[in-house]
């Protein structure tokens, strides 16, 4: 309701799946909205559970330490490369 793009999307997209001949058009639209919300709730809950378990597993495996050393090494190598490029351009 606070994002106008989402409202425009629902106004343009959802009525295609409701049939006025079946009656209670607003109820059909509401039902489609509730189905969309339910699917979104299930999907985002699964994503959150997966992200939580991956975060927990990465803390136990020492991945964080590896990531720090790896990214730090890359930054040092890039800095050294930049230093040699600047020295050769003089």
C-alpha distances in whole Angstrom, upper triangle without the diagonal:
4,6,7,9,8,6,10,11,10,12,15,16,15,17,20,20,21,24,24,28,27,26,22,20,17,18,19,15,14,17,16,12,14,17,14,13,17,18,16,17,20,20,19,21,24,23,23,27,28,27,29,32,32,32,35,37,37,38,41,42,43,40,39,43,43,40,41,45,44,41,44,46,44,44,47,48,46,47,51,50,49,52,55,53,53,57,58,56,59
4,6,9,8,8,11,13,13,14,17,18,18,20,23,24,24,27,28,31,31,29,26,24,21,22,22,19,18,20,19,16,17,20,17,16,19,20,17,18,22,21,19,22,25,24,23,27,28,27,28,32,32,31,34,36,36,37,40,41,41,39,37,41,42,38,39,43,42,39,41,44,42,41,45,46,44,45,48,48,46,49,52,50,50,54,55,54,56
4,6,6,7,9,10,11,13,15,16,16,19,21,22,23,26,27,31,30,29,27,24,21,23,22,19,18,20,19,15,18,19,16,15,19,19,16,18,21,20,19,22,24,22,23,26,27,26,28,31,31,30,33,35,35,36,39,40,40,38,36,40,40,37,38,41,40,37,40,42,40,39,43,44,41,43,46,46,44,47,50,48,48,52,53,51,53
4,5,5,6,9,10,10,12,14,15,17,19,21,22,25,25,29,29,28,25,22,20,22,22,18,18,21,19,16,19,20,17,17,21,21,19,21,24,23,22,25,27,25,26,29,30,29,31,34,34,34,37,39,38,40,43,43,44,41,40,43,43,40,41,44,43,40,42,45,42,41,45,46,43,45,48,47,46,49,51,49,49,53,54,52,54
4,5,5,6,9,10,11,12,14,16,18,19,21,24,25,29,29,28,26,23,21,22,22,18,18,21,18,16,19,19,16,17,20,20,17,20,23,21,20,24,25,24,25,28,29,28,30,33,32,32,36,37,37,38,41,42,42,39,38,41,41,38,39,42,40,38,40,43,40,40,43,44,41,43,46,45,44,47,49,47,48,51,52,50,53
4,5,5,6,9,10,10,11,14,16,17,18,22,23,26,26,26,23,20,18,19,18,15,15,17,15,12,15,16,12,13,16,16,14,16,19,18,17,21,23,21,22,26,26,26,28,31,31,31,34,35,35,37,40,40,41,38,37,41,41,37,39,42,40,38,41,43,41,40,44,45,42,44,47,46,45,49,51,49,49,53,54,52,55
4,5,5,6,9,10,10,12,15,16,17,20,21,24,24,23,21,18,15,17,17,13,13,16,14,11,15,16,13,14,18,18,16,18,21,21,20,23,25,24,25,28,29,29,31,34,34,34,37,39,39,40,43,44,44,42,41,44,44,41,42,46,44,42,44,47,44,44,48,48,46,48,51,50,49,52,54,52,53,56,57,55,58
4,5,5,6,8,10,12,14,16,17,19,20,24,24,24,22,18,17,19,18,14,16,18,15,14,17,18,15,17,20,20,18,21,24,23,22,26,27,26,28,31,31,31,33,36,36,36,39,41,40,42,45,45,46,43,42,46,45,42,44,47,45,42,45,47,45,44,48,49,46,48,51,50,48,52,54,52,52,56,56,55,57
4,6,5,6,8,10,12,13,15,18,20,23,23,23,21,18,17,18,17,13,15,16,13,12,15,16,13,14,18,17,16,19,21,20,20,23,25,24,25,28,29,28,31,33,33,34,37,38,38,40,43,43,44,41,40,44,43,40,42,45,43,41,44,46,43,43,47,47,44,46,50,48,47,51,52,50,51,55,55,54,57
4,5,5,5,8,10,11,12,15,17,20,20,20,18,14,13,15,13,9,11,13,10,9,12,13,10,12,15,15,14,17,20,19,19,22,24,24,25,28,29,29,31,33,34,34,37,39,39,41,43,44,45,42,42,45,45,42,44,47,45,43,46,48,45,45,49,50,47,49,52,51,50,54,56,54,54,58,58,57,60
4,6,6,7,9,11,12,15,15,19,19,18,17,13,12,14,13,10,12,14,12,11,15,16,14,16,19,19,18,21,23,23,23,26,28,27,29,32,33,33,35,37,37,38,41,42,42,44,47,47,48,46,45,49,48,45,47,50,48,46,49,51,48,48,52,52,50,52,55,54,53,56,58,56,57,60,61,59,62
4,6,7,8,11,12,14,16,19,20,20,19,15,15,17,15,12,15,16,13,13,17,17,15,17,20,20,19,22,24,23,24,27,28,28,30,33,33,33,36,38,38,39,41,43,43,45,47,48,49,46,45,49,48,45,47,50,48,45,49,50,48,48,51,51,49,51,54,53,52,55,57,54,55,59,59,58,60
4,6,6,8,10,13,15,18,18,19,18,14,14,16,13,11,13,14,11,11,15,14,12,15,18,17,17,20,21,20,22,25,26,25,27,30,30,31,33,35,35,36,39,40,40,43,45,45,46,43,43,47,46,43,45,48,46,44,47,49,46,47,51,50,48,50,53,52,51,55,56,54,55,59,59,58,60
4,5,6,7,11,13,16,15,16,15,11,11,12,10,7,10,10,7,8,12,11,10,13,15,15,15,18,20,20,21,24,25,25,27,29,30,31,33,35,35,37,39,40,41,43,45,45,47,44,44,48,47,44,47,49,47,46,49,51,48,49,52,52,50,53,56,54,54,57,59,57,58,61,62,60,63
4,5,5,8,9,13,13,13,12,9,10,11,9,7,10,12,9,11,14,14,13,16,18,18,19,22,23,23,25,27,28,29,31,33,34,34,37,39,39,40,43,44,45,47,49,49,51,48,48,52,51,48,50,53,51,49,53,54,52,52,56,56,54,56,59,58,57,60,62,60,61,65,65,63,66
4,6,8,10,13,13,15,15,11,13,14,11,10,13,14,11,13,16,15,14,18,20,19,20,23,24,24,25,28,29,29,31,33,34,35,37,39,39,41,43,44,45,47,49,49,51,48,48,52,51,48,50,53,51,49,53,54,52,52,56,56,53,56,59,57,56,60,61,59,61,64,64,63,66
4,7,10,12,12,13,13,10,12,12,9,8,12,11,8,11,14,12,12,16,17,16,18,21,22,22,24,26,27,27,30,32,32,33,36,37,38,39,42,42,43,46,47,48,49,47,47,51,50,47,50,53,51,49,52,54,52,52,56,56,54,56,59,58,57,61,62,60,62,65,65,64,67
4,7,9,8,9,10,7,9,9,6,7,10,10,8,11,14,13,14,17,18,18,20,22,23,24,26,28,29,30,32,33,34,36,38,39,40,42,44,45,46,48,50,50,52,49,50,53,53,50,53,55,54,52,55,57,55,55,59,59,57,59,62,61,60,64,65,63,65,68,68,67,70
4,5,6,7,9,7,10,11,8,10,13,12,12,15,17,16,17,20,21,22,23,26,27,27,29,31,32,33,35,37,38,39,41,43,44,45,47,48,49,52,53,54,56,53,53,57,56,54,56,59,57,55,59,61,58,59,63,62,60,63,66,64,64,67,69,67,68,72,72,70,73
4,5,5,7,5,9,10,9,10,13,14,14,16,18,19,20,22,24,24,26,28,29,30,32,34,35,36,38,40,41,42,44,45,46,48,50,51,52,54,56,57,58,56,56,60,59,57,59,62,60,58,61,63,61,61,65,65,63,65,68,67,66,70,71,69,70,74,74,73,76
4,5,9,8,12,13,11,13,16,16,16,19,21,21,22,25,26,26,28,30,31,32,34,36,37,38,40,42,43,44,46,48,48,50,52,53,54,57,58,59,61,58,58,62,62,59,62,64,62,61,64,66,64,64,68,68,66,68,71,70,69,73,74,72,73,77,77,76,79
4,7,8,11,11,9,12,14,13,14,17,18,18,20,23,23,24,26,28,29,30,32,34,35,36,38,39,40,42,44,45,46,48,50,51,52,54,56,57,59,56,57,60,60,58,60,63,61,60,63,65,63,63,67,67,65,68,70,69,69,72,74,72,73,77,77,76,79
4,6,9,9,8,11,13,13,14,17,18,19,21,23,23,25,27,28,29,31,33,34,35,37,38,40,41,43,44,46,47,49,50,52,53,55,57,58,59,57,57,61,61,58,61,64,62,60,64,66,63,64,68,68,66,68,71,70,69,73,74,73,74,77,77,76,79
4,6,5,6,9,10,11,13,14,15,17,19,20,21,23,24,26,27,29,30,32,33,35,36,38,39,41,42,44,45,46,48,50,51,53,54,56,57,55,55,59,59,56,58,62,60,58,62,64,62,62,66,66,64,66,69,68,68,71,73,71,72,76,76,75,78
4,5,5,6,9,10,11,12,14,15,17,19,20,21,23,24,26,27,29,30,32,33,34,36,38,39,41,42,44,45,47,48,49,51,53,54,56,53,53,57,57,54,56,59,58,56,59,61,59,59,63,63,61,63,66,65,64,68,70,68,69,72,73,71,74
4,5,5,6,9,10,10,12,14,15,16,18,20,21,22,24,26,27,28,30,31,32,34,36,37,38,41,42,43,45,46,47,49,51,52,54,51,51,55,55,52,54,57,56,54,57,59,57,57,61,62,60,62,65,64,63,66,68,66,67,71,71,70,73
4,5,5,6,9,10,10,12,14,15,16,18,20,21,22,24,25,27,29,30,31,33,35,36,37,39,40,41,43,45,46,48,49,51,53,50,50,54,54,52,54,57,55,54,57,59,57,57,61,62,60,62,65,64,63,67,69,67,68,72,72,71,74
4,5,5,6,9,10,11,12,14,15,17,18,20,21,23,24,26,27,29,30,32,33,34,36,38,39,40,42,43,45,47,48,49,51,49,49,53,53,50,52,55,54,52,55,57,55,56,60,60,58,60,63,62,62,65,67,65,66,70,70,69,72
4,5,5,6,9,10,11,12,14,15,16,18,20,21,22,24,26,27,28,30,32,33,34,36,37,39,40,42,43,45,47,48,49,47,47,51,51,48,50,53,51,50,53,55,53,53,57,57,55,57,60,59,59,62,64,62,63,67,67,66,69
4,5,5,6,9,10,10,12,14,15,16,18,20,21,22,24,26,26,28,30,31,32,35,36,37,39,40,42,43,45,46,48,46,45,49,49,47,49,52,51,49,52,54,52,53,56,57,55,57,60,59,59,62,64,62,63,67,67,66,69
4,5,5,6,9,10,10,12,14,15,17,18,20,21,23,24,25,27,29,30,31,33,35,36,37,39,40,42,44,45,47,45,45,49,49,46,48,52,50,49,52,54,52,53,56,57,55,57,60,59,59,62,64,63,64,67,68,67,70
4,5,5,6,9,10,11,12,14,15,16,18,20,21,22,24,26,27,28,30,32,33,34,36,37,39,41,42,43,45,43,43,47,46,44,46,49,48,46,49,51,49,50,54,54,52,54,57,56,56,59,61,60,61,64,65,64,67
4,5,5,6,9,10,10,12,14,15,16,18,20,21,22,24,26,27,28,30,31,32,34,36,37,39,41,42,43,41,41,45,45,42,44,47,46,44,47,49,47,48,51,52,50,52,55,55,54,57,59,58,59,62,63,62,65
4,5,5,6,9,10,10,12,14,15,16,18,20,21,22,24,25,27,28,30,31,33,34,36,37,39,40,42,40,40,44,44,42,44,47,46,44,47,50,48,48,52,53,51,53,56,56,55,58,60,59,60,63,64,63,66
4,5,5,6,9,10,11,12,14,15,17,18,20,21,23,24,26,27,29,30,32,33,35,36,38,39,41,39,39,43,43,40,43,46,44,43,46,48,47,47,51,51,50,52,55,54,54,58,59,58,59,63,63,62,65
4,5,5,6,9,10,11,12,14,15,16,18,20,21,22,24,26,27,28,30,31,33,34,36,37,39,37,37,40,40,38,40,43,42,40,43,45,44,44,48,48,47,49,52,51,51,54,56,54,56,59,60,59,62
4,6,5,6,9,10,10,12,14,15,16,18,20,21,22,24,25,26,28,30,31,33,35,36,37,35,35,39,39,37,39,42,41,39,42,45,43,43,47,48,46,48,51,51,50,53,55,54,55,59,59,59,61
4,5,5,6,9,10,11,12,14,15,17,18,20,21,23,24,26,27,29,30,32,33,35,37,35,35,39,39,37,39,42,41,40,43,45,43,44,48,48,47,49,52,52,52,55,57,56,57,60,61,60,63
4,5,5,6,9,10,11,12,14,15,17,18,20,21,23,24,26,27,28,30,32,33,35,33,33,37,37,35,37,40,39,37,41,43,41,42,46,46,45,47,50,49,49,52,54,53,55,58,58,58,61
4,6,5,6,8,10,10,12,14,15,16,18,20,21,22,24,26,27,28,30,31,33,31,31,35,35,32,34,37,36,35,38,40,38,39,43,43,42,44,47,46,46,49,51,50,52,55,55,55,58
4,6,5,6,9,10,10,12,14,15,16,18,20,21,22,24,26,27,29,30,32,30,30,34,34,32,34,37,36,35,38,40,39,40,43,44,43,45,48,48,47,50,52,52,53,56,57,57,59
4,6,5,6,9,10,11,12,14,15,17,18,20,21,23,24,26,27,29,31,29,29,33,33,31,34,37,36,35,38,40,39,40,43,44,43,45,48,48,48,51,53,52,53,56,57,57,60
4,5,5,6,9,10,11,12,14,16,16,18,20,21,22,24,26,27,29,27,27,31,31,29,31,34,33,32,35,37,36,37,40,41,40,42,45,44,44,48,49,48,50,53,54,54,56
4,5,5,6,9,10,10,12,14,15,16,18,20,21,22,24,26,27,25,25,29,29,27,29,32,31,30,33,35,34,34,38,39,38,40,43,42,42,45,47,47,48,51,52,52,54
4,5,5,6,9,10,11,12,14,15,17,18,20,21,23,24,26,25,25,28,29,27,29,32,32,31,34,36,35,36,39,40,39,41,44,44,44,47,49,49,50,53,54,54,57
4,5,5,6,9,10,11,12,14,15,16,18,20,21,22,25,23,23,27,27,26,28,31,30,29,33,35,34,35,38,39,38,40,43,43,43,46,48,48,49,52,53,53,56
4,6,5,6,9,10,10,12,14,15,16,18,20,21,23,20,21,25,25,23,25,28,27,26,29,31,30,31,35,35,35,37,39,39,40,43,44,44,45,48,49,49,52
4,5,5,6,9,10,10,12,14,15,17,19,20,22,20,20,23,24,22,24,27,27,26,29,31,30,31,34,35,35,37,39,40,40,43,45,44,46,48,50,50,52
4,5,5,6,9,10,11,12,14,16,17,18,21,19,20,23,24,22,25,28,27,27,30,32,31,32,35,37,36,38,41,41,42,44,46,46,48,50,51,52,54
4,5,5,6,9,10,10,12,14,16,16,19,17,18,21,21,20,23,25,25,24,27,29,29,30,33,34,34,36,38,38,39,42,44,44,45,48,49,49,52
4,6,5,6,9,10,10,12,14,15,17,15,15,19,19,17,20,23,22,22,24,27,26,27,30,31,31,33,35,36,36,39,41,41,42,45,46,46,49
4,5,5,6,9,10,11,13,14,16,15,15,19,19,18,20,23,23,23,25,28,28,28,31,33,33,34,37,38,38,40,42,43,44,46,48,48,51
4,5,5,6,9,10,11,12,15,14,15,18,19,18,20,23,23,23,26,28,28,29,32,33,33,35,37,38,39,41,43,43,45,47,48,49,52
4,5,5,6,9,10,10,12,11,12,15,16,15,17,20,19,20,23,24,24,26,28,29,30,32,34,34,35,38,39,40,41,44,45,46,48
4,5,5,6,9,10,11,10,10,13,14,13,15,18,18,18,21,23,23,24,27,28,28,30,32,33,34,36,38,39,40,42,44,45,47
4,6,5,7,9,11,11,11,14,15,15,17,20,20,21,23,25,26,27,29,30,31,33,35,36,37,39,41,41,43,45,46,47,50
4,5,5,6,9,9,10,13,14,14,16,19,19,20,22,24,24,26,28,29,30,32,34,35,36,38,40,41,42,44,45,47,49
4,5,5,6,5,7,10,10,10,13,15,15,16,18,20,21,22,24,25,26,28,30,31,32,34,36,37,38,40,42,43,45
4,6,6,7,7,9,11,11,13,15,16,17,19,21,22,23,25,26,27,29,31,32,33,35,37,38,39,41,43,44,46
4,6,8,9,11,12,13,15,17,18,19,21,22,24,25,27,28,30,31,33,34,36,37,39,40,42,43,45,46,48
4,5,8,9,10,11,14,15,15,17,19,20,21,23,25,26,27,29,30,32,33,35,36,38,40,41,42,44,46
4,5,5,7,9,10,11,12,14,16,17,19,20,22,23,25,26,27,29,31,32,33,35,37,38,39,41,43
4,5,5,6,9,10,10,12,14,15,16,18,20,21,22,24,25,27,28,30,31,33,34,36,37,39,41
4,5,5,6,9,10,11,12,14,15,16,18,20,21,22,24,26,27,28,30,31,33,34,36,37,39
4,5,5,6,9,10,11,12,14,15,16,18,20,21,22,24,26,27,29,30,32,33,35,36,38
4,5,5,6,8,10,10,12,14,15,16,18,20,21,22,24,26,27,28,30,31,33,35,37
4,6,5,6,8,10,11,12,14,15,16,18,20,21,22,24,26,27,28,30,32,33,35
4,6,5,6,8,10,11,12,14,15,16,18,20,21,22,24,26,27,28,30,32,33
4,6,5,6,9,10,10,12,14,15,16,18,20,21,22,24,26,27,28,30,32
4,5,5,6,9,10,11,12,14,15,16,18,20,21,23,24,26,27,29,31
4,5,5,6,9,10,11,12,14,15,16,18,20,21,23,24,26,27,29
4,5,5,6,9,10,11,12,14,15,16,18,20,21,22,24,26,28
4,5,5,6,9,10,10,12,14,15,16,18,20,21,23,24,26
4,5,5,6,9,10,10,12,14,15,16,18,20,21,23,25
4,5,5,6,9,10,10,12,14,15,16,18,20,21,23
4,5,5,6,9,10,10,12,14,15,16,18,20,22
4,5,5,6,9,10,11,12,14,15,16,18,20
4,5,5,6,9,10,10,12,14,15,17,19
4,5,5,6,9,10,11,12,14,15,17
4,5,5,6,9,10,10,12,14,16
4,5,5,6,9,10,11,12,15
4,5,5,6,9,10,11,13
4,5,5,6,9,10,11
4,5,5,6,9,10
4,5,5,6,9
4,5,5,7
4,6,6
4,6
4
